[in-house]
């Protein structure tokens, strides 16, 4: 593990600086950066990563870096609700890596003996997301209890929904949402489209919206922080590549990509 992470500590900043994901295979800079990277496993040209919807931006970026460092290899992503992804894995969906937005959803997979020794790689907390012009004048969490304020929440069985339940309970508040969504991206979209006045989503999703929404921090979010575990799956078709992708995520350069997006260190 140490030797793999050391290689990423050198290779990843070079790859990011050179924009490796946008270079053709004949680009000299790409060839130079790839030359020192570990070679892809024999016969394995695709690694499939199931990851929480809130990891879409960061994992897509890391996937492109990984592909650049492993010529001929494709990283295939399945982003969505962690609960749904865990269910798909336990039902036999072929996957190599699982990155969940909560230990509870990872436990579904480990309890089925389909993964072992998951590592927590980041943490995430909620913010109130409102449209850029904040038409309902939401300033704090208790404003969401106003029946005139249309609120979107994640469904309780998915990590962002479970976190919202904890945060509202910590504040002693009851909110009646107009919609319950199956993952955090769908919840945020309701705000971006102006279909609701506010939603509880992750801080990272507010940042990723690039100004389409504004985020409002609230103290009870500290009591509902989600840890994100990652693991190589026991039946991974591309086991060696899966372990190397996990190494990339756990490396310091990988963490730098994640913290830049608003994730917190575990």
Phi and psi in degrees as a GROMACS rama.xvg file:
@    title "Ramachandran Plot"
@    xaxis  label "Phi"
@    yaxis  label "Psi"
@TYPE xy
-62.6927  -42.5988  UNK-2
-65.9244  -37.0683  UNK-3
-65.9332  -44.8417  UNK-4
-65.3009  -36.8849  UNK-5
-60.3236  -40.5634  UNK-6
-63.3044  -41.3374  UNK-7
-66.6109  -32.8087  UNK-8
-61.5886  -28.1946  UNK-9
-90.1321  -45.4764  UNK-10
-75.0773  -37.6475  UNK-11
-66.5394  -46.2595  UNK-12
-60.0232  -35.5909  UNK-13
-63.0032  -44.7512  UNK-14
-63.2238  -42.7187  UNK-15
-65.906  -40.8676  UNK-16
-66.6662  -32.9787  UNK-17
-87.7294  -3.57416  UNK-18
62.7042  49.379  UNK-19
-55.9082  -34.3046  UNK-20
-67.1205  -19.4132  UNK-21
-100.69  3.12908  UNK-22
-93.8823  148.409  UNK-23
-78.6834  165.786  UNK-24
-66.8523  -18.3568  UNK-25
-92.3919  -0.0953495  UNK-26
-68.7533  128.575  UNK-27
-60.1027  -38.6278  UNK-28
-64.2936  -40.2011  UNK-29
-63.3001  -44.9381  UNK-30
-61.8647  -39.8372  UNK-31
-65.5961  -45.0097  UNK-32
-66.8347  -36.0929  UNK-33
-74.8572  -24.3614  UNK-34
-61.691  -33.6076  UNK-35
-91.3151  -3.07192  UNK-36
-82.9154  154.776  UNK-37
-62.629  141.784  UNK-38
-74.0578  148.122  UNK-39
-64.7624  151.652  UNK-40
-64.1919  143.696  UNK-41
-60.2734  129.056  UNK-42
79.9346  -4.68055  UNK-43
-112.452  111.098  UNK-44
-114.924  0.168481  UNK-45
-141.797  134.301  UNK-46
-120.649  130.085  UNK-47
-106.353  122.781  UNK-48
-115.97  120.504  UNK-49
-93.4468  123.254  UNK-50
-142.459  147.995  UNK-51
-55.6245  145.551  UNK-52
-56.4417  -32.6661  UNK-53
-69.6099  -9.69788  UNK-54
-95.4449  4.70939  UNK-55
-53.2367  -52.7928  UNK-56
-66.463  -48.9759  UNK-57
-68.9663  -41.7601  UNK-58
-71.7596  -32.4968  UNK-59
-62.1806  -41.6746  UNK-60
-63.568  -46.6741  UNK-61
-66.8778  -32.0937  UNK-62
-63.2704  -40.438  UNK-63
-66.3022  -38.7761  UNK-64
-64.0834  -43.01  UNK-65
-61.9575  -42.9391  UNK-66
-62.421  -39.01  UNK-67
-66.3763  -33.2149  UNK-68
-82.5716  -11.4442  UNK-69
-128.826  76.5571  UNK-70
-52.1984  132.913  UNK-71
88.7431  -4.80827  UNK-72
-100.875  141.084  UNK-73
-115.525  133.939  UNK-74
-97.8644  117.495  UNK-75
-103.917  125.519  UNK-76
-108.328  145.543  UNK-77
-126.074  100.23  UNK-78
-96.5037  142.343  UNK-79
173.736  -167.405  UNK-80
-61.2955  131.579  UNK-81
-58.0292  -38.2232  UNK-82
-63.4536  -42.0382  UNK-83
-66.6632  -42.4194  UNK-84
-63.3775  -42.4958  UNK-85
-60.7665  -40.7606  UNK-86
-64.6614  -41.856  UNK-87
-61.6384  -40.6206  UNK-88
-65.1007  -44.1862  UNK-89
-68.432  -20.7602  UNK-90
-90.8208  4.7432  UNK-91
103.539  7.69713  UNK-92
-61.7384  132.177  UNK-93
-71.1549  123.805  UNK-94
-153.819  157.048  UNK-95
-109.019  -35.1169  UNK-96
-134.796  142.687  UNK-97
-126.652  124.396  UNK-98
-119.71  112.731  UNK-99
-106.123  161.241  UNK-100
-94.8858  7.65852  UNK-101
-162.625  150.002  UNK-102
-61.7663  -31.6324  UNK-103
-62.9584  -41.1234  UNK-104
-74.0562  -32.1901  UNK-105
-66.1024  -36.1709  UNK-106
-60.1896  -32.1716  UNK-107
-56.8745  -38.4046  UNK-108
-80.5428  -42.6403  UNK-109
-68.8756  -34.4483  UNK-110
-64.6007  -25.6326  UNK-111
-88.9923  8.60901  UNK-112
59.7369  32.3781  UNK-113
-102.423  -1.58149  UNK-114
-160.988  157.163  UNK-115
-142.981  156.786  UNK-116
48.5186  54.6798  UNK-117
-65.1424  148.586  UNK-118
-112.946  131.606  UNK-119
-77.005  124.177  UNK-120
-112.582  -25.5608  UNK-121
-151.211  172.78  UNK-122
-130.32  160.749  UNK-123
-145.461  149.273  UNK-124
-131.547  162.415  UNK-125
-83.616  154.516  UNK-126
-136.231  161.363  UNK-127
-84.6017  122.236  UNK-128
-100.19  130.692  UNK-129
-131.12  156.606  UNK-130
-55.8257  157.269  UNK-131
-54.2404  -35.5447  UNK-132
-92.9652  -2.50109  UNK-133
44.0541  63.0124  UNK-134
-62.215  -27.5993  UNK-135
-87.7616  0.134687  UNK-136
55.8779  46.2263  UNK-137
-76.9071  129.791  UNK-138
-122.441  -24.7694  UNK-139
-152.281  171.932  UNK-140
-60.8386  -38.81  UNK-141
-65.6773  -18.6992  UNK-142
-64.3514  -22.8807  UNK-143
-72.7862  -11.8472  UNK-144
-82.3237  -12.313  UNK-145
-66.8694  122.521  UNK-146
-61.5055  -17.3755  UNK-147
-80.5786  -13.1222  UNK-148
-93.3852  118.699  UNK-149
-82.3363  122.627  UNK-150
-120.846  138.559  UNK-151
-110.559  137.687  UNK-152
-129.956  157.895  UNK-153
-74.4185  150.277  UNK-154
-60.28  146.647  UNK-155
-61.5814  -28.6704  UNK-156
-77.0906  -9.10861  UNK-157
-102.187  155.101  UNK-158
-54.5992  -42.6985  UNK-159
-66.5501  -30.6641  UNK-160
-72.7597  -41.4152  UNK-161
-62.3406  -39.1816  UNK-162
-65.4356  -39.5429  UNK-163
-62.6129  -41.3353  UNK-164
-60.1119  -44.2069  UNK-165
-63.3146  -44.7489  UNK-166
-64.9311  -43.4732  UNK-167
-67.2783  -37.0622  UNK-168
-65.3446  -40.0542  UNK-169
-62.607  -32.034  UNK-170
-87.3427  -8.66739  UNK-171
68.5779  34.2265  UNK-172
-117.433  150.947  UNK-173
-120.55  123.62  UNK-174
-117.747  134.085  UNK-175
-105.904  102.626  UNK-176
-75.2251  153.974  UNK-177
-86.9341  -14.5323  UNK-178
-154.052  147.045  UNK-179
-119.825  121.462  UNK-180
-105.233  158.951  UNK-181
-86.3065  -9.49815  UNK-182
-157.075  169.291  UNK-183
-68.9567  -32.033  UNK-184
-64.6852  -41.797  UNK-185
-65.1979  -36.5496  UNK-186
-65.2409  -44.8637  UNK-187
-64.3754  -36.9724  UNK-188
-58.7406  -35.1601  UNK-189
-59.4476  -36.109  UNK-190
-74.1955  -45.4835  UNK-191
-58.9673  -35.387  UNK-192
-84.3375  -4.46653  UNK-193
76.4015  16.3517  UNK-194
-79.554  -20.1388  UNK-195
-134.323  164.61  UNK-196
-88.7522  -20.9587  UNK-197
-165.31  160.532  UNK-198
-153.949  157.341  UNK-199
-101.179  113.872  UNK-200
-135.901  175.763  UNK-201
-75.7477  149.725  UNK-202
-53.6912  -39.441  UNK-203
-64.0711  -32.3205  UNK-204
-74.2646  -32.8475  UNK-205
-62.9057  -45.4572  UNK-206
-62.1149  -43.2121  UNK-207
-66.1067  -20.5337  UNK-208
-70.3997  -12.3012  UNK-209
53.2553  46.6521  UNK-210
92.9277  -5.32634  UNK-211
-67.7848  -28.5478  UNK-212
-132.495  163.607  UNK-213
-114.921  147.587  UNK-214
-105.744  142.453  UNK-215
-121.102  116.59  UNK-216
-76.0233  150.923  UNK-217
-144.519  144.487  UNK-218
-62.4728  -32.3737  UNK-219
-67.4121  -14.0164  UNK-220
-62.337  -26.8319  UNK-221
-67.6628  -17.8792  UNK-222
-96.4584  7.31124  UNK-223
-139.451  39.8713  UNK-224
-76.5919  136.907  UNK-225
-100.751  128.128  UNK-226
-85.5014  141.384  UNK-227
-110.241  112.317  UNK-228
-96.6699  152.534  UNK-229
-133.153  145.935  UNK-230
-153.395  150.35  UNK-231
-80.9099  135.318  UNK-232
-81.3287  146.525  UNK-233
-61.3666  -34.1282  UNK-234
-103.893  28.7724  UNK-235
-59.1215  121.433  UNK-236
-62.9345  -29.4475  UNK-237
-119.822  66.4933  UNK-238
-58.0601  -45.3425  UNK-239
-64.1689  -45.3606  UNK-240
-65.9  -36.5196  UNK-241
-60.8797  -45.236  UNK-242
-64.3107  -36.0612  UNK-243
-70.2359  -34.3319  UNK-244
-66.7554  -42.2514  UNK-245
-61.4928  -41.033  UNK-246
-57.874  -40.5888  UNK-247
-61.533  -46.3495  UNK-248
-62.4401  -39.107  UNK-249
-80.7975  -15.6968  UNK-250
-68.6303  160.003  UNK-251
-60.9482  -44.1962  UNK-252
-60.2336  -36.8676  UNK-253
-64.3126  -42.8379  UNK-254
-63.986  -32.1526  UNK-255
-61.5423  -40.1628  UNK-256
-62.7941  -41.4132  UNK-257
-70.8973  -43.9995  UNK-258
-69.2787  -30.5914  UNK-259
-62.0555  -30.7411  UNK-260
-83.4703  -1.9937  UNK-261
108.329  -3.66987  UNK-262
-70.4987  154.993  UNK-263
-107.825  152.785  UNK-264
-68.695  144.481  UNK-265
